[in-house]
């Protein structure tokens, strides 16, 4: 997987987007499971993230879209819901990028 560092840095330059990544690292601690969904395997519903952020769904969706374009989260649609989870491989690559390039 190729990572565009500038897109990653842009995505990480917002406190709320960083907070989303933090919450998704340990979803059971920050969210109630949605309709029996395994949050570690499938992810967290946009509505749950919206409620926890205390922002509008359009703002939350925009933030998640930015994180997804940067490769930091993945999305899975099940029925009428979209679930997001961290892309752990991409996050590890960011760490390696810092170690090797910066």
C-alpha positions as CSV (number, residue, x, y, z in Angstrom):
1,X,0.0,0.0,0.0
2,X,1.4,3.4,-1.0
3,X,0.9,6.3,1.4
4,X,1.0,9.9,0.4
5,X,2.7,11.6,3.3
6,X,1.2,15.0,2.7
7,X,-2.4,13.5,2.8
8,X,-1.5,11.7,6.0
9,X,-0.2,14.9,7.6
10,X,-3.2,16.9,6.5
11,X,-5.5,14.3,8.0
12,X,-3.6,14.3,11.3
13,X,-3.6,18.1,11.5
14,X,-7.0,18.3,13.1
15,X,-7.7,17.5,16.8
16,X,-11.1,15.9,16.1
17,X,-9.6,13.5,13.4
18,X,-6.9,12.6,15.9
19,X,-9.5,11.9,18.5
20,X,-11.4,9.6,16.1
21,X,-8.3,7.6,15.5
22,X,-7.7,7.4,19.3
23,X,-11.2,6.2,19.9
24,X,-11.1,3.6,17.1
25,X,-7.9,2.2,18.6
26,X,-10.0,0.9,21.6
27,X,-13.6,1.0,20.3
28,X,-15.1,-1.0,23.2
29,X,-13.9,1.7,25.6
30,X,-15.5,4.6,23.7
31,X,-18.6,3.1,21.9
32,X,-21.5,0.8,22.5
33,X,-21.7,-2.0,19.9
34,X,-24.1,-1.3,17.1
35,X,-26.7,-4.1,16.5
36,X,-24.2,-6.7,17.7
37,X,-21.4,-5.7,15.3
38,X,-17.9,-6.7,16.3
39,X,-16.3,-3.3,16.4
40,X,-12.7,-4.7,16.2
41,X,-13.5,-6.7,13.0
42,X,-16.1,-4.5,11.3
43,X,-15.7,-1.0,12.8
44,X,-17.8,1.7,14.4
45,X,-20.9,3.2,12.8
46,X,-20.8,6.8,11.6
47,X,-23.7,7.6,13.9
48,X,-21.8,6.4,16.9
49,X,-18.8,8.5,16.0
50,X,-21.0,11.5,15.3
51,X,-22.7,11.2,18.8
52,X,-19.3,10.9,20.5
53,X,-17.8,13.8,18.6
54,X,-20.9,15.9,19.4
55,X,-20.8,17.3,15.9
56,X,-23.1,17.1,12.8
57,X,-23.1,14.0,10.8
58,X,-21.9,15.9,7.7
59,X,-18.9,17.2,9.6
60,X,-18.2,13.7,11.0
61,X,-18.5,12.2,7.5
62,X,-16.2,14.8,6.1
63,X,-13.6,14.0,8.7
64,X,-13.9,10.2,8.1
65,X,-13.6,10.8,4.4
66,X,-10.3,12.7,4.9
67,X,-9.0,9.9,7.1
68,X,-10.0,7.3,4.5
69,X,-8.4,9.2,1.6
70,X,-5.2,9.3,3.7
71,X,-5.5,5.5,4.2
72,X,-5.8,5.8,8.0
73,X,-9.2,4.2,8.2
74,X,-11.2,1.7,6.2
75,X,-14.9,1.6,5.6
76,X,-17.4,-1.2,5.3
77,X,-21.0,-0.8,4.3
78,X,-23.5,-3.2,5.8
79,X,-27.1,-2.5,4.9
80,X,-27.8,1.2,5.4
81,X,-24.8,1.7,7.8
82,X,-21.2,2.4,7.2
83,X,-18.6,1.3,9.7
84,X,-15.1,2.6,10.1
85,X,-12.0,1.1,11.7
86,X,-8.4,2.0,11.8
87,X,-6.0,0.8,9.1
88,X,-3.3,-0.6,11.5
89,X,-0.9,-1.4,8.6
90,X,-1.0,2.2,7.4
91,X,-0.5,3.5,10.9
92,X,2.5,1.2,11.4
93,X,3.9,2.5,8.0
94,X,3.6,6.1,9.3
95,X,5.8,5.1,12.3
96,X,8.3,3.6,9.9
97,X,8.2,6.7,7.7
98,X,9.1,8.9,10.7
99,X,11.9,6.5,11.7
100,X,13.4,6.2,8.2
101,X,12.6,9.5,6.5
102,X,12.4,12.2,9.1
